[in-house]
Amino acid sequence: MSDFPPPPDYSGRPQLPPPVAGEWSGYPQSGFYTPNPPGGAPPGYVAYGGPGSYGSATQPIAGLTKAMLLLLVITAITTALRAIALVLVRSKAVDLSDGTLTSSGFSDSLTFYNSVGVLASLVGIAAAVVQIVWTFRLAKNLQSRGRQLRFGPGATIAINILGGCTLFILNFMMWRDLWQASDPDIAPGDQRWRDSAVAPIIPIWFGIQIATLVGAIFGVGALAIGIGRSSTTDKLAQRLSNDFLIVGLFSLVSVVASVVFILMLQQLAARHQRAMGERTASI
């Protein structure tokens, strides 16, 4: 026999106290009222990036896209005009070297080049401002659709302003991010958009942009410094004559880069609008 007393007999007694209406007993298996299913999330909980974390209204981009593309087209035209101005200036530089043109006449020939440069700078600033707002809105729209972007709306502002300091690597990653996240075939909240294919025009733009940057440093940029700081017209004319081939080549690359950029943004805008359910016929 055991030295311990037998356990109490509860066969005729209730196992649990009677439930209180509207109160959780702590024993889901008892069948008493529970405010949430067993193992469920508390009221109002929404997982980050999951269903329910998106659905806010998106903003249309058609108007901004039109304004941005118009400014970029003007920028491309001014870039082409500047390349033409270089050809004219170069011919005047040769005339000065041959003695068929005076120094004052050569200085006057720079007026068109400098004027086009000022116009291109003003239009470029306006286009950059609109582009900043445009990319911010794209990122904001995508977040509202449950896309967990690598670069949020705030980051796009910094990248547009300072991206050149990173050799446009961050810009390339931002454009790739926006392109993949704008996949219209991926449902909102589905993070498989990261596996979406990237259009070839984006790496093409990146490659041309690098070439343009090199040209700005060693070709066109060096020439612009020479035009602004050359002590004599003779030295400037000699520089235009000697370096014209590389300057002309990189001027052509700059024009091509402007056209590729316009095409890339146009395709991205159409893709984004399809993903957001916005009409695309107007672009």
N, C-alpha and C positions, 0 to 999 in steps of 0.2 A: 504493500500500500504506500501511496505517496504521503509525504509529510505535509504537503500543501493542501489547503481546503479546496473543494471543488469550485469551479468557476460559477459565477452567478447565473441564474437562469433568466434570460431575457425573452424567452419565447412568447410570453404574454404581454410584453411591454412594447411601446412604439420605439422604433430604432432611431428616429429623428424627431425633433420638436416640430409641431405643426408650422407650416409656412405662413409667413406674413405677406399679405397681398402687396405686390409691387416690389418686394424685397428679394434680393438674390441670396439664396441659402448658402452658396459656396459649394454645393454638391450638385453639379449638373446632372449626374446620373439619377438623382432623386426625382427629377421631373418638375422641380420647383421652377419658378420664373427666373430666367437669366436675361440680363439686358443685352448681351451679345452672344453670338454662337461660341461654343467652346473653341479656344484657340484663335478667335477672330481679332481683328484690329479694333482699337477703341473708336468711339464715334468721332467722325470728322477727320480721321487719319487718311492721308493720301501719300502713297509711296512716291519718292522723287523720281520723276520721269515715267511713272506708270500711268495707267488709266485714271483719269480724273485730275491729273496734274496739268492738263492742257485744256484747250477749248475756249480760251479767251478770244475776243474778236481780233482778226488780222486787219492790217491796213493795206489798202491798194497801193501798187507801185507804178501804175501805168503813167500817171502824170510826171512823176519824178524821172521815170525811164526816158520819156520823150525829151524832157529838158536836158538830162545828162547826155543822151546820144546827140542831140543838136549841138551842145557845146563841144563834145568830142569831135564831131564832124568839122566844126569850125577850127578846132585845134589842129586836126589833120590837114586842113586846107592851108592854114598858116605855116605849118611845118613844110609843106610842099613849096609854098611861096618863098620860104626862107632858103630852101635848097636852090630854087631858081635864082634868088638874089645872090647866092654865093657864086653861081656861074657868071653872072653879070659883073660882080666885083672882081672875080678872077681875071676876066678879060680886060678890065680896066687896069689891074695890076700889071698885066703883060704890056699894055700900052705905056704905062708909066716906066717900066723897065726899058722899053724900046725908045723912049724919049718922045713919043707921039702924044703924051698926055701930061699935063702939069700936075703938081702935087695938090693944088686946090681942086682941080677937076676930079682927082681920085678921091679926095675927101668927100666931095659932093656925091660920089657914087655909093658911098656907104649909107646914105640917108634911107634908102629903101630897105636895106637889110636891117638897120637898126629899128626902123618904124615897125616892120613886120615882127621883129623880135619883141618889141613892147606889147604889140597887140596879142601875140601868142602867149605872153606871160599873163596878161590880164584875163584872157579867156581860159587859160589853164588853171588859174586860181579859182575862177567861178566853177569850172568843171570839177575841180577837186572838192570844193565845198559840197556840191550836189552829190558827188560820189560818196562822200562820208555819210551824208544823211541817207542815201540809198542803201548802202551796205548795212547801216545800222537798222534800217527798217526790215531788210531781208532777214537778218539774224533774229530780230524781235519776232517776226512772223513765224519763223521756224521754231523758235522756242515755244510759242503759243500752240504749236502743233505737236509738242512733246519731244522735239529733237534736242538731245543733249549735245550741244555743239562744243567743239574744241575751243572755238573763239566766240565768245559771247558778243552782244551788241557793243559793250564798252570797249572790248579788245579790238573790234574792227576800226574804231576811230583811231586808236594808237597805231595800228598797222598801216592805215592809209596815210598817216602823217609821217611815220618814222620807218616805214617798211624799206625804203631805199637804203637805209643804214645797214640792213641785213642782207644786202644784195638781192632784195626782193624775194628772199626765201619765205619769209613770213607771209608776204602777199600771195605767193603761190599756194601756200598751205591754206590761207583764208579762202581763196577762190575755189580751191578743191573742196574744202569743207562746205561752202555754200552750195556748190554744184551737187555734191552727193546728198546733202540734206534736203535738197529741193526735188528729189526723185518723186514724181507724181504717182508712181506705182507702189510706193511703200506707205502703208497705213500710218495715221498719226499715232505716236507713242511707240512705234516699232523701231527699235534701234538697229535693225539690219540695213538701214540706209548707209551705214559706214562701209558696207561691201559693194555699194553701187559703183558702176564703172564711171570713170572720169573721161569727159570728152577730150579728144586729142588736141583741141584748140587751146586748152589750158596749159599743157606743157610746152606747146609751140609758142604761146605768148611769153612764157617764162624764159625760154631760150633766146627769143628775139629781144626781150627786155635786158637780158645780160649783155647781149651784143651792143645794144643801144647805150648801156651804161659805160661799157668800155670805150665806145666812140665818144661819149661826152667827156670822158677823162682825158683821152689821148688825141682826140681829133677835133670835133666841133667845139668842145669846151675850151681846149687850148687855143683855138682860133678866136673864140669870143674874148678870151682874156687878151689876146694879142690886139684885137680891134679896140678894146677899151683902154689898154695901157701902153700900146706901142708908142715910143717916143718920137719916131719919125714915120712919115708915110712911106719912105723908101724901105724901111725895115718891114713894115706891114705888107707892102706889095711883094717883097721877096718871100715872106712867109706864105702868103697866099699862093704864090707860084710854085713853091717847093712842096707844100703839104696839101695841095688841092686834091690829089687823087684819094688820099685816105679820108679827107674831110668830105668830099663828094660821096664816097662810098657809105660812110656812116650817116650822112644826111638822108640817103636813100633808105637805109635801114630804119631810120627814125620814122619815115613816112609809112613804111610797111608795118612797123610796130603800132602806129596809131590805128591803122586799118584793122589789124588783127585784134587789137583791144576792143574796138567798136563791135566787131563781130562776136567776140567772146561775151561781152556784156549783153548784147542783144539776145543771144542764145540762152544765157543764164536767166534773163528777165522772163522770157517765154516759158522756160522750164519751171521757174518759181511760180509764175501765175497759174500754170496748170496744177501745180501742187496745192496752191491755196484756193483753187476754184474761181480764180479771177479771169475775166474775159481777156483773151490775148489777141483778138482780131484787130484791135486798135493800134497795135505796135508794128 
